[in-house]
Amino acid sequence: MNRILFSVIAFVFLAILNFSASAQQDTSQKIVPNRKNTPEQQEKPYVILISADGFRYDYIKKYKTPFLNQLARSGVKAEALIPSFPSITFPNHYTLVTGMYPSHHGLVGNNMYDPKTASRYSMGNAKAVKDPAWYGGVPIWTLAEQQGMVSACFYWPGSEAAIGGKFPTYYYPYNEKIPIANRIQTVVKWLSLPETERPHLISFYFPEVDHMGHLFGPDAQETEKAVQWVDSAVNALNQAVNKTGLPVNFIFVSDHGMTAINREVPLKLPIKVDTSEITVASNGTILNIHVKDKKKLKTIYSTIRSNAQHYQVYLTDKVPSKYHYSKKDDHYNRIGDIILIADAPYYFSNNKPYIGAHGYDPYQTPDMQATFIAWGPAFKQGLTIPAFENVHVYPILTKLLGLPYDHTIDGKNKIVKEIMK
């Protein structure tokens, strides 16, 4: 255990040097006062939802992860978890905890524009990230808190906003400064609280594999080391939690995969960006173009389409239904009037992009597919199931936690019946 934690701390130290955005990051835990589990919720099981960003579906085999493979054999593993389109971080993390496609929950990109409010959202915009107006649906921690169940988030997109008027009882603003040993210790402390204060739902997030996949590509030694580091960290977390003696169920997922891209021919928008006429929200593999004067829409569309190379161009009402990303799907009017979707391995960028990327159609580009492993007392053992869409994870969580819901989601209960005892 000590050796594992030492290697974990060393890796995080390197990650911090490379990726910490600011020396002023807030590392303090936030606690909403006067929250208690109701007597009914105190009897429920415990769930730890772990995400390893960018952990491609084949990484446990490709990079021979001993602990995750062992945990998969003791529980359930899917051949792949299919991300929602576009296969990027914030939309898919939020899909995992709401059971809704991005166009239905409102996070249609890591970067997006809302023409109704003339405002932008991006991962690095702290004010927007904390604004609940951007988030639709009912994330699993909000559902839990609404029903008198205490929850905790050690990072997750959306957890820093009071969605539905609720924060998780315990949460941390996103930062990459807290060593993994401290994070694991915090989880154990949460699970050691009195029953009335103890969270039954805990989220836990790893960024390292995604970082290395972008910088060095999915086949690089650096990415392999990141995968093996996450493997060791999950083992350390699993061992530490098991010592509490509580009936804890684990779900290990990722938001998307990773592929090597064509860096030598970055895609460019074939028209000049006149901000008085259009607003562009770029996510690398997809561009959302909002046209201010709708009378000019078809002219702008025709110009872009006639010059398109290595990408597809759609009017919003003509986007293929398989993407769940058309005008009729757009519940929050944040998808552009014109959509440009890059053909893998091409990528929209004004500069030479990183080696690895994601965001493509996960059916056309299997490298986008993610990971699903579950283990614990509620799950069957030694079971491998076919690939399934990530909208179905939410019903698994609600079943595990015994949380009924009556709002509409896209996920179904079919996977629940396959994987649970």
N, C-alpha and C positions, 0 to 999 in steps of 0.2 A: 504493500500500500504506500509506504513512504517513498519507494523508488518511483512508483507511478506518479505520485503527487509532485515529486521533485521535477520529473520530466515535464509534467503539465505546467508547472510554474515557469520553468525555463522557456517553454514554447510561448506562453502568453506574454512573457517579458519581451520576446522578440516581436511578437505581433503588435504589442503596444508601441514599440519603437517605430514600426513601419506604418501603423494605421491610426494611431490616436489623432483625432482631428484637432484637439485643443487641450491645452494644459489646464483649462478651467472647467473641465467636465465635472458634472455633479455625480459623485459616487455614493451619496447618502441614500439610505432606504427611506421610502415614504410609507407612512402608516396612517390609514384612515381610522380615527378613534371611534370607540364605542361599537365596533362591529363584533358580533358573536354568532357562532353557529346555533341554530335552533336545535332543540332536543332531537327532532326528526333527522336533521342533517348530520348530527354527531354520530349517527349509526351508519352513515354511508361509507363506502370504500374511499380510497385515496388514489389520485391519478397524477402522474408527472408526465407532461407533454414536452418532449425534447425535440428541438429542431436544429439540425446541422445544415446551415445555409449552403446551397450548391453541392450537396452530397449526392452525386449521381447514382442512379439505380444499380449500377454494376460495380461501384467502388468497393463493396465488401468482398467481392470475388476478385476484382482486378488487383486490389492492394492487400488482400489476405488479412482481413481484420479478425483476429482470433476471438475477441470478446463479443463483438456484435454477431459474429457467426454463431457463437455458442448461445447467446441470448435468443437468436432467431430459432435455433433448434429447440430451445425450451419453450418457445411460444409460437407466434405466427409471423410469417414473412410473406409479403406480396412480391410477385415478380417485378413489379414497378408500381409507383404511385404517379398517376398522370396529372401534371399541373394543368391549371386553367390557363387559357390564353389571355394576355401574353404571359409567357413563362418567366416572370420576373418577381423580385423579392416581396415588395409590400403587397401587391395584389394577391399573391398566392399565400402568404402568411395569413392574411386576413380572411381569405377563402377557407383555410384550414379551420379557423375558429368561428366561422359564421355559417358554413355550409352553402355559401352563395357564390355564383360566378362574379368576377370583378365588375362586370357591367351592372349587376344587380345590387352589390353592396357599396359601389361608389368609388372604390380605389381602382381606377382603370389603368394606372401606371405608377411607376416610382415618381415620375414627373407628370403633372397634368394641369389642365387649365379649366376653370369653371367660368363659362361666359356669363352666367347669371349674376355672379358676384364680381366678375372681372378679377379673379384672384388665382394664384398659382399654389400648387402643393408640390413639395419635393421632400425627399428623405432628409436633406440637410436643413430644411426650414423648420426650426424648432417651434415657431409659433403655429405653423400650419399643422405639424405633427400632433400638437397638443389641443387642437381645435376639434371638438366632437362633431361639428357641422360637416366635416369631410367623410364621416364614417356612417354607413348604413348598416342594417342588420342588427343582430343581437349577439355580440361575441360571447363565448362560453363563460368567461369570467363575469360578465354582466348578468347573464342568465342565472349563474350561481348566486351572485350577491342579491339579486331580486328575490330569490327564494330562500334567503337566510343561510346561505352556505358561504363560508369564508374562502377566498381565493388569494393566490399570490402569483406575481409575474416577475421572474428574473429575466426581463426583456421579452418583448413581443410587439410587433407593429400594431399600434392602436391602444396599447396598455397605458400610455401616458395621457390619454384623453378620457374625459368623463362621459363615456358613451352610454346613452340611456340614463345619464345622470349619475353613473356609477364608475368609480375607479376600482381596481382590485384592492382588497384590504391592505395588502403588502405589495409594493412594486418598487422598481428601480428605474430611474431615467437611463436611457441607453448610454453606455460607455464601455470602453475596452481597457479600463484600468484595474478592475478588480480581479485579482488572481483567482484561478479556478479553484484552488484549495479553499479560499475564503467563500467562494460561491457555494461549493458543496457543503461547507460548514454551515452556511446560512440556511440551506434547505433542511439539514438535520435539525437545526435550531427551530425552524418553523414546525417541523414534525414532532418536536419535543415540547411544544407549548401545551398548556391545558386544553382539554377537548373542546372547550367553548371557543378558544381562540385559534385553534389549529387549522391551517388551510387544507381543504380536501382536493383542491385543484392547484397545481403548480406548473407554470410554464418555465422552460429553460432553453437558452438559445446559444448556439455556437456559430461565430462568423468565419472561423479560420479557413475552412475548406474553400469557401467562396472566394475569399481574399486571394489565396494562392492559385486557385483556378483561373481567376482573371489575370493575375500578373504573369503566371508562368504556363498556363494551359493545363488541360486535364491529364495530360500524360507526363507531366514533369515530376522530378524527384521531390520538389518542394510540395506539390500537391499530395503526393504519396505520404510524405511525412505528416502533413496536416490531417489526412484521413486517419493515419495510425495514432496520431495524438488524440483526436476525437474519440477513437475507439478506446484508448486507455482512460480518458476522462470519463466516458460513459460507464466503464467498468468500475472506476473509483466511486462514482456517484451511486451506482447500483449497490455496491458493497456497503457503502456508508448508510444508505437508506435501509437496507436489509437488517442492519444492526438495531434499528428502532423497533423491530418486531411488528410493525404495522402492516396491514394488508394493502400494499401499494401496487398499482398497475402502472406500467410504463408503456408509452407510445413514442417511438423514435421515428421522426419523419424528416423530410427535406422539402424545400419549396420548389426546387427545380434542379436540373442537371447543369452540364457545362459542355461546350464544344470549342474546338480551335477554329478561329475565323480567318478570313482573308484580310490580312492587315495591309496588304500592298495596294488594294483598290477600295478604299473607303467610299461609301456611297454619299453622294451630294444631292441636295434638293435642286432640281433643274430650273428653278425660278429664283429670282431675287426676293429675299424676305423683306417685304414692305410692311412694317408693323402697323401702318394705317389701314392695311387691307386684310392681313392674316396674322394669326397667332399660332406659333408652332410649339407643340410639346413633344420633345424627343425622348425616346427610351431605347435608342440604339438600333433595335431590330424593328421598331415600329414608330412611325411619326403620326401624330394627330394634328391635323391642320384645321383650325377654326377660321372660317371666312366671315368677315364682318358684314359685308354687303352681299346678301344671298343672290342678288342679280348677277354677280360676277362668278358665282360658284362654278357653273359649267365651263366657263372659259378657262378658269384657273385649273380645273380638273383636266380638261382636254389638253392643256399645255403640258402639265406634269405627265399625263399618261402617254403622250406622244413621244416623250423623251425618256421613258422609263427603261432602265436596264438593270437586271438583277433584283428587281423588286416588283411587287404587285400594287396596283392603285385602285382604290374602291371609293365610290360615294358611300356614305354611311348606310344608306338604305339598301345597298347592294353587297354588303359584306357577307360572305358565305355563312350560312347558319351554323356550321361546325365550330366557328370561333365564339359563338355566344357574344358577339361584339358589334352587333348592328344597331341601327337606329331604334328598332323596336325593342331591343334588349336594354337600351341605355336609360336606366331609371333616373339618372341624375344629370343627364345632358352634358356629360363630360367627355364623351367620345367625339372626336373632331368631325367636321363635315366631309373631309377627305382623309382616307387612311392609306398610308404607305406601309406595306409589310415586306421586309427584306427576305430575299431567298437565301437560305443558309448556303455557304458560310459568310455571306456578305453582311455588312454592318454600316449603319449611318453614322458618320463622324466627320467633323471638320479637321480633325488631326489623326495621326496614326493611332488606332485604338489598341487596347490591351490584347494579349494573345488569346485569352479565352472570353467567351460571352455566352449569354442565354437570352431567352425571349422568343425563340422561334416556336412554330407549331409543334407540340410534342409528339403528334402522330406522324408528321412528315420528317421530323428530326428526332429520332429516338434518344439522342444524347441529352435531350431536355428532360427526360423522365427521371423521377425522383425515387426516394426510398421510403418504405414503410415496414417497420418491425414493431411487434407488440408482445409483451410478456407480463406475467403476473397471475394472480389467482383467478382472475375472471376469464382468462384466455385459454383456448385449446392449446395443446402442445404438439410440436413437430409438424405443423401445418404450413404448407405453401399454397397460396391462392393466386389466381391470375391478376394481372394489372387492373387497377381501378382508378377512377377519377377522384381527385382530392376533395371534391364537394361532399363525399360520403364519410369523411372523417368526423365531422360535427355530430352526426347521429350516433357514432360510436362513443363519443365523449358524453353525450347526454344520457345514453343508456348506462354507461359505467357509473356515472354520478347520480343516476336516478332523478334527472331533472326533466320534467315534462315541458313541452313548449307548444304554442298554438300559432306562432307566426310562420309565414311561408318561407321555405328554403328550397334549394335545388338538390340537396343531398337526399338519399333514400336509405332505408334501413336494411337493404339487402346484404351488405357486408357484415352488419351486426350479427345477423343470424348465422353467417358462415364461420365467424372467428371466435365467438364467445361461447362459453360452456352453457 
